[in-house]
Amino acid sequence: MTNAKSSHKTMLKIGILSVSLMIQAASAISVAITGMTKSFSGHSATSIQALVTIPSFSIMLFILLSNWIIHVIGKRNTVLLGTVIALVGGVGPAFTTNFVVIEVLRFLFGAGTGIYTSLCVSLIGDSFDGDEQRNLLGLQSAIATFGSSLATFVAGVLVGINWQSTYLVYFMLLPVIILFAIGYPKSSDTADAKPEVEEETATKAKTSHKLPLMVIVGVLILFVYFNTIMALYTNSGLALQQMNMSGQGMLGTSLAVAGLLGGVITMLYGPIYKALKHATPIVVCLVGAVGFFGMAYASNMWLFTIAIVLVTATALLVPYVYGVIMDSVPESSKNFAISTAMVLNNLGAYFSPYTLSFIGKTVGHTDPVASFIICAGIMLVLGVVLTLVLLGRNTNSAKKNVTVAK
């Protein structure tokens, strides 16, 4: 009996954790941008780059709708529905050359992903607690990062066939569906779902959801950050082509390796924050600026890869801002605040090609390499804003201490 329970628990963990494998894989097909640019010569580079970011927009929309879907069909069915829709939308472009159809399918991929994204964490909270829960949350983050890197690497291999083959990477959702269906049985979808939703609704009715200024600033910083960071995926292939750099086929591997190293760095956020405190995001922005400058002026693929690693290390900004949000809002408003941040993250990612195109036209430099210099400038501006916020925080703390002393 004990062995049966242990086996069931292990399968439950595998089923729940497997869901996180492809939640960050929307940008995996960025290695196909160069090939798509040649095939769709009648379309602007911006519209082709937007194929990478369209899922971010639909993810945002369906994160907002996911609570209603969960309430109607339950958590298990919501995950299965979302992963199946993501699978269809993901692999669909491999079988068509119609640009509009590809746009629709990319939207569909994001919609499916958005439907089940919030459950990647909440299912762990439903089934586990204490140290076991914390360990699984750490694994969940690591699996999401690993999945993104693996998908980028596989896409980099597939692009050697042709750009359409790149979309076959989303067949990786098939084992996710199977593992979840087996590991998370119908019996796990308990009747607590309705009370949970009702309790959440009641809480929302009692709370005005006014966000503190620090939270609003943090959410806006994340919007700008994701608006900037997506250039790493949308512009890298085109920039290498512009620089006529040898070894361009290494880009998929470079992005995958950088993603893994970025994930490791993010896992070290705790000790890094202990050392740097509230200066952490300022240092992160400076590192990001150096990385983007490095990408713009790299003379070979090795230096370009090192610069990519520096840019991916800026992911440390995300847990910092989420930490500020969690510390600044009451318990009843945390879900609302985090959901708002997630929506703004995806909105920022979606608008990235259009924002960079607009800034490029404004300054008279619209080429891919110039976009990296623009991104470096944005990271520096973010660093200045965060420095001012830190100085304001320190000033307020000093005033409070003087008041208490009096």
N, C-alpha and C positions, 0 to 999 in steps of 0.2 A: 504493500500500500504506500509506504514511504517513498519507494523508488518510483512508483507511478506518479505520485504528487510531484516529486523532484523533476521527473521527465516532462510532466505537463508544464511546470513552471519554466523550465529551460526553453521549451518550444514557444511558450507565451512571450518570453524575452526576445527570442529570435524573430518571432512574428512582428512584434511591436517595433523592434529596432530596424528591421528590414525596410520599413516604410520610409525611413529617412535617407535611404541610399540615393534617391534621385531628386530630392527636393531642391538641390542647388545646381541642377544639370542643364538649365535653360541655355547657358552660354557655351555649352560644349561644342556646338556647331559653328562657333566663331571662326574656327580654322577653315571653314568653307567659304568665307566672305569673298576671298580673291577669285575663286572659281565662279561664284554666283555673279560677281561683278562683270565677268566676261560673258556669261550666258545671258544676263539681263542688261545688256548695254543700253537699252532704251530707258532704263530706270536710274534715278540718281543714286549716288553712293550712300547718301543718307537713308533713303528708303530701304536699301539692301541691308545696311547696318541695323536698321530698325527691326529686321527679322530676328535678330538676337534678343532685342529688348521687348518686343511685343508681349511675350509671356509675362513679363514683370507687371504689365498693365492689367492683364486678365487675372493674374494671381492676386493682385490687389483687390479687384472687384469681388472675387470669389472667396477671399478670406472673410470679407464682410458678410457674404451670404452663407458661409459654412455653418454658422450656429443654427440658422433656420433649417438647413438641410439635415443636420444632425438631429434636430428635434423631430423632423418628419420621418426619417428612415433609420435613425440609430447610428452609432459610431462605426460599427463594423461595416455596414452597408455603405456608409459615406466614404470610408477609405477605399473599399472595392470599386465604388462608382468613380471616385476621383482618379484612381490609378488606371482604370480601363480607359477613361476619357483621355488621360495624359498619354497613354500608350498609342491610341489611335491618332491623336494630334501630333505626337512625337514622330512616329515613323511615316506618317502620311506623305510628307514632302519627298520621300525617297521614290515615290511612284507617280509624281506629276511634275511638269515643268511650267504649269500655269502660276504666274506670280501671285495673283489674287487668291487662288486656292491655297497656296503656301502660307500667305498671310493669315487666312482663316484658320488653317490647321495649327499655326503657331499660337494663335489666340486660344484655340481649343486646348492645346498642350498646357498653357498657363492656367486655363480655367480648371482643368482636372487637378493640376498641382495645388492650386489655391484651395480647392475643396477639402483636401486632406492635410494640408500643411500644419494647421494648428493642432491637429490630433497627434502629430509626431511626439509632442511633449505631454499633452494632456492624458494620453493613454498610459503613459508611464506613471503619472500621478494617480490615475484611477486604480492601478493594479499593484503598486509598490509604494513603500514609504521608508523613512529613515535613511540609513547609509546605503541601503540597496537602491533606493530611489536616486540618491545623489550620484552613485556610481553609474547607474544607467543613463542619467542625464549627460554625464561626461562622455559615455560611449555614443550616445545619440549625436552629439556635436561632432565627435571624431568620425562617425560613419557618414554623416552628411558631407564633411570635408573630403573624406576618402572617395566617396561616390562621385563628387564633382571632379576630382582629379582623375579618377579612373575613366569617367565618361569622356573627359577632354583628351586623355591619352588614346583611348579607343577611337574617338572621332579623328584624331590626328593620323592614325593608321589607315582608317577607312577613306580619308580624303585622297589617299594615294590612288584609289580606284577612280573616283570622280566625286564631285561635290555632293551629288544626290546620295551617294552611299553613306555619307557622314550621318545622315538622319537615322540610319539603321541602328545607331548607338542606343536609341531609345527602346530597343527590344530588351534592354537590361531591366525594363519594368516588368517583364514577364515573370522572372523568378521572384520579384518583390510581391506580385499578386499571389503567386502560389504559396510562398512562405507565410504571408500574412493570413491567407485563407485557412491554411492548415494550423498555424500557430495560435491564431486568435479565433477560437471557436465561437459559435453563436451564443453559447452559455456565458461567455465573458461580457457580452453586451447586456449588462444588468439593467434592472429597472430603475437604477438610480439616475439614469439619463434625464428623465422628465423632471424629477425633483430638482436636479442640478440646474436645469434650464430655468425652472420656475424660480429657484432661489436667486439665480443671476438676474432674472427679470425684476424681481422684487428689489434687489439691491440697486439696480439701475434706477428704479422709480424713486428710491430714497436719496439718490446721490445726484448732485447737479453736474458732476464731471467737469468742474472748472479746473483746468490744468495750471499748476504754478508756472511762473515765468521761466524758471530754470528748465522745466520739462519742455516748454514750447521752444526754447532756444536749442535744447538738445535734439528735439525731433527735426527742427529745421536744419541743423548741422548734418544730421544723417541724410536728409533729402539732398543737400548739396554734395555730400560725400559720395552717395551712390550715383548721383548725376555725373560725377567726375570719374569714379573708379571704373565704370563700364567701358571707358575708352580703352582700357587694357585689353578688353575682349573684342570690341568692335573695330578698333583701328590698328591693332598690332600687325595683322597680315598685310594690310594696305601700306602701312609705314615701311615694312621690310621690303615690299615691292618697290616703293618709291626710292628707298636707299640702295636698291639693287644689291642687297646683302646676300652673300653666299650662305648656304645651309638653311634656307628659309623653311624647308620641310621639317626642321627641328622645332618649329613653333609649338606644335601640339604637345610635344614632350616637355618643352620649357614651361608652358602654362601648367601642365600636370604636376611637374616637380615643384614649381613655385607654389601651387595650391596646397600640396602636401606640407611643404615647409611653412607656409602661412598658417596652416592648421595647427602645426606643432607650436608655433610662436603664440597663437591665440590661446592654446591650452596652458601656456605659461603666464597668462594674463594676471593671475593672482599674485605671484612673486614680483612681477614687473610693476604692478600697481603699488605693492608694499614699498618698493624702492623709490618710485617716482611720484606717488600720490596723484594729486590733481594736475601735475605737470605732464602726466602720461599722454593725454591727447595732443599736447603741444609738440612733444618729441615725435609722436607718431606722424603728425602732419609734416614736420620737417623731413622725416625719413621718406614720406611719400613724395614730397617735392623733389628730393634728390633722386628718387627712383624714376620719376617721370622725365626729369632732365637727362638722366642716364639713358633712358630708352630713346630719347630724341637724338642723342649724340653718340650712341654706341657704334663702335667700328667693326664689331663682329658679333656673332650669335651668343658667344659666351658672356660678353659684357652686357648684351641685351637681356640675357636670362637672369644675370645677377640683378639688373635693374628691375626686372619683373618681380623678383623675390622681395625686393625692398617695397615695391608698391603693394604686393599682397599682404605684407606685414602690417599695413595700415588697418587691417581688419580688427586690430585691437581697439579701434575707435568704437566699434559696435558694442562690445560688452561694457565699455566705460559709460557710454550714454545710457544703455539699459540700466546700469547700476545707479546712475543719477536719477533716472525715472523711478526706479523701485524705492529709492531712498526719499524721494520728494513728494510722493502721492500716498494717500491713505490706502489701506488694504482694499477697500471697496472700489477704488478707482484704478487699481493696477492693471487689470485686464483691458480696460478701456484705453489706458495710456499706452500699453505695449501694442495693442491692435492699431492704434493711431500711428505709432512709430513704424510698424510693419507696412502699413498702407503707404506712408510717405517714402519709405525705403524703395518700394516697388515703383512708385510714381516717379521718383528721382531716376531710377534705372531706366524706366521707359522713355523719359524725355531726354536722356543723355545725348543721343545723336543729334537731336534738334537743337538742344542748348549749345553744344559745341559748334555746330554748324552756324548758328546765329552769332556766337561770339567771334568765330573765325571770320565771318563776313564783315563784322563790325571793325575788326582790327586789320582786315585785308590779308589774312593768311588762312586759307581754307584747306590746305593739304593735311594729310594724316600726321606727318611728323610735327607740324606746327600745333596740332591738337594736343600733343603731349606737353609742349611748352605751356600752352594755355592751362592744362590740367595742373602742371607744376605751380603756376601762378595762383590758381584757385586754392591749392593745398596751403600755399604760403598765407593767403588771405584768411583761410580757416584758422591757421596757426595764430595769426594776429588777433582774430576775434576771440579765440579760446584763451589767449594771454590776457586780454582785457577782462574776460569773464573771471579768470583766476584772480587777477588783481582786485576786482570788485568783491569777490568772495572773501579774500584775505582782509580787505578793508572793513567789510561788514563784521567779520569775526573779531577784528581788533576793537571795533566800536562796542560790540556786545561785551567783550572782556572788560573794557573801561567802565561800562555801565554797571556790570556786576561788581567790580572793585569799589565803585562809589557806594 
